Amino acid sequence: MRRNVTIKDDFTQEDTWRIFRIMSEFVDGFETLSKAGQAVSIFGSSRFKPGNKYYKMAEETAYLLAKEGYAIITGSGPAIMEAANKGAKRAKGHSIGLNIQIPSEQKSNKYVDTLLDFRYFFVRKVMFVKYAKAFIIMPGGYGTLDEFYEAINLIQTQRIQKFPVVMMGSEYWKGMIDWLKSTVLKSGAISKEDLALFTVVDEPKDVVRAIRKFYEKQEREKLG
């Protein structure tokens, strides 16, 4: 006797079916971004307006990095992300956006050349890290902090090779850094070396300098 197939019996409705969607996002991301060449991922608030000083800082930073030959990767949204993609576009560099499907329906900004859409945050995060020669952490909220802490944790635990993590805006980040030193370090939860996993700068040109210095040092160490 043939039994009726219910939604519960349909494996496409179960968690196992998600594996195929996850795989497709990884494949699309790897295939597209592997052609981008050297890139830098820039993170920051999605709430700052174009007149904000950090918006201008992000645009100029991306402009200078694109002039150095780096593709610019952002989350494709507004504010800091828009500013970074705009700076890359102005420098005639490659402007990349990794959009996330969320309830608030984030739309890609108009300065993105190559756009990838993601359903899963963790797949998107892999793309930010795998194809970046550096992370630039602009002032931002929870999402920005998430990317920052994940990057330095992966470096700290040696899950990925060390790369430059540059924070912009010493005034903005001062309270957090003071807390890391006075509370987290003092309690023994991190070591003094862990505080050296990131650099804090205030000028766009200093971002370029920090990245250049890191890779020049790495090259010298390779040569012995």
N, C-alpha and C positions, 0 to 999 in steps of 0.2 A: 504494500500500500504506500502510495506516495504521500509524504507528509508536507505540510505547508512550511515554507521557509519564512521565518520571522526576521525582523530587523536584527534581533539579538543573535540569530544564527548566521547572519551575513557578515563575513569576515571583513568586508570593506568598511563596516561601521566600527570595527574594533581597533584597539591601539596598534596592533601589528600592521595595519594598512598604512599608518602614518610613516612607517619606515620608508616606504616608497616615495612619499612626498619629501621626506627629509633627504633621501638620496638624490632626488632630482634637484633640490636646492644646492646641495654640495656640488653636483656635476656642473650645473649652470654657472655657479660662482667660480669654480676652479677653471673652467674653460674660458670664461670671459676675462677674469683678472690675471690669468697667467700671461696674457698678451699685453698687459698694461706697462710692463717694465718696472723700474724702480718707482716706488710710491711712498707717500707719507699720509697717515690717517690723522685727521683733525677733528677734535670733539669739542663741544661747547653747548651752551644753552640754546634752546629753541624759542626763547621768549624775548631776547634782546632785539630792539628795533634798529633799523639802519643807521640812525643817528648816534647810537650808543658807542662809547669809546672802544669797547671790546669787539664790536662788529667791525669797526675800521681796522683794528689791530689784526683781526683774523684775515680780513681781505688782503692787507699788506703782507702778512706772513705767507699766505698761500701764493701770492704773486711772486715773492722772492724765491720761494721753494720751487715753483714751476719754472722760473728762470734758471734755476740750478739743474733742471732736467727731471724733476720729480713729478709724477702724476699725483693729483690730490684726491684723496678718498674722504668722503663725509657720509653722514647718515641721510643725505639728500633733502633734508627738511629746510625750514626757515631759519632766520636769525644767524647764528654763528656758522651753521652749515652752509647757508646761502652765501654768506660773506666769503667763506673759503672757496666755494665753487666759483664764485664771481671773480675772485683774485686769480684763480687758475686760468679761467677763461680770458681774463684781461691780458695775461702773460702768454696767451696762445698755448697753454699747457693742456694736458689731458685732465678733464674734470669728471670725477666718478662719484656716483651716488648709490648708496646701499639703503634702499627704502625698507621700512618695516610696516607690515600690515597691523595696525592697532585700531581700537574702537574709535579714536578721535580722527581716523582717516588722514594720516599725514600725507601731504602731497609733495611730490618732488619739486624743487625749485627750478627756475628756468635756466640756470647756468650749468646744469648737468649735461655732459655729453653722453656718457655711458651709464645707464640706469639698470640696477638689478633690484627686484622686489623679493622680500623674504617674509615668510610666515612665521619662522622660528628665530627667536632672538639668538639662541646659541649658535646656529649656523652662520648668521650674520656676523657674530662676534669673531668666529674663526676667520672669516674673510678679512676683517679689519686687521687682525694680527698677522695672518699668513703672508700677506702681500705688502706689508708696511716695513720700511726701513727705519721708521721712527713714529712715535705717537706725539702729537701736540695736544696738550690738554688746556683748552681755553676755559675761562670762568663758565660754570654751568651748575646744574643741579644733580639729582640722583643718577640720571643716565650717564652723565659725564663722570661722576665719581665711580660708578660701576666699572666703566672702561678703564679708568686710571688704576683702581685697586686690583682689577683682574690682571692688567699688564704687569704691574710690579710684583704681584704674587706669582705669576707664571715665571718671571725672571728669577725671583728669590728662590723658588723651589726647583729651578733649573729644568723646567718643562719646556722652555723655549730658550734660544740663545739670547744673550743680553743685547739690547738695542736701545737707542736714546729715547727716553721718556721726558719730554720737556713741558713744564708747566708755565703758562704765561699769566702774568699779573700777580706780583708778589703781595700787593695790598689785599687782593681778593683771597688769596690762599694762606695768608699769614696765620690766621686763627687755627686752621687745620694743622699747619706745619708745627706751630707752637705746641699744639695738643699732642702731636706725634712724638715730639721731643720730651715734653714735660710729663706726659702720662704713659704713653705706649712704650717708649724707649725706657723710661725710668722704671716701669714695672717689670721690664725684662721680656716683654712680649715680642719685641723686635730687637735687632742688634744695631750698633752704630753704622755698620756697613750697609744695612738695609735702607738707611736714609740717603745713601749715595746712589740709589737706584734711579733717582730722578733729579732733574735740574730745574731751577726756577729762574726765569728771565722776564724782562719787561719790554724789550725792544724786538721787533720782527727780525732785524739783522742779527741779533744774538741767538735766535733760533737756528738760523742757517749756520752760524759760527759753531754752535754747540754740536750740531749734527756732523758738520765737516770735521771738527776736532775729534769726535768719537771714532769716525771711520779712518781718519789718518793715523790715529794711535793704534787702532786694530791692525792696520796694514803694516805699521812698523813692527809690531809684536810678531806678526806672521813671518816677517823677514829676519827676525831674530836680532 
